[in-house]
Amino acid sequence: MKKILLISDTHSYFDETILKYVKDSDITIHAGDVGSEKLINTIRKHTLFIGVYGNIDDNLIRSTLKKNEIITIENHKFLITHIAGKSPNYNKKVKKLISDEKPKILIYGHSHLLKVEFDKKNQLTAINPGAAGKHGFHKKRTMIRFRISKSGLSDMEIIELGERGKLS
């Protein structure tokens, strides 16, 4: 069983509250708009980091991270991307990846809107952890954490980090 922390749209913002949850995870997955290599390096000091770049990320981050990641954790295939579109009618590139790779879990960001849903059409769980950073239009800063084992996802919880304009 692995403890997973999902984070997205940090836009270079990282504080002690986020770090506390990173330290308590086996794997931290970042769904793009990281903002700085320093943030990646900080997470890597404490847990396994898996991430993709987002539309605001510079060439340095794009040379470090991929646009999409396909990974398997505890026999469950994940597709991680930044911009997926709206479930179940994702953008063309994500539709093709889902068709080719057949992931059971889709992790994405970009919208700054927290959302967890089972997509019946594509037979996968789609998860957007919202935005953990202070930049954007979201009101609450959020992340998601859960456990995953061979039998599936469990103990999923939303972590609220406070108002966007305030510190956690």
RADAZI-V830343 format. One line per field, one symbol per residue. phi: phi as a letter, one per 20 degrees, with the letter a starting at -180 (. if undefined). psi: psi as a letter, one per 40 degrees, with the letter a starting at -180 (. if undefined). burial: 1 if it has 9 or more other C-alpha atoms within 8 Angstrom, else 0. Layout:
# RADAZI-V830343
phi=???
psi=???
burial=???
This chain:
# RADAZI-V830343
phi=.dedddbblflmebcfffggfgfedecdddenlfobfgfgfffffdafdcbcedfefeffffeedefccdccclmdedddbeddnefeeffgffgfffffelfecddbcmfmdfbcbeeffdlbedcdfmceedepdfedecbccbdccgepeblfbededofgecff
psi=hihhhhiifdfehhaddddddddeidhhhhfifddiddddddddedihhhiiiadehiddddediidihhihhfehhihhidhdahiegiiddddddddddfiehhhibdeehhhhihhddefihhhheaheaehaeidihiiiiiihideaiifhihhheaideii.
burial=011111111111110001101110111111111111101100110011101111001000110011111100010111111101000001100110110000111111110111110010000111111111110001011111111110001001010011110000
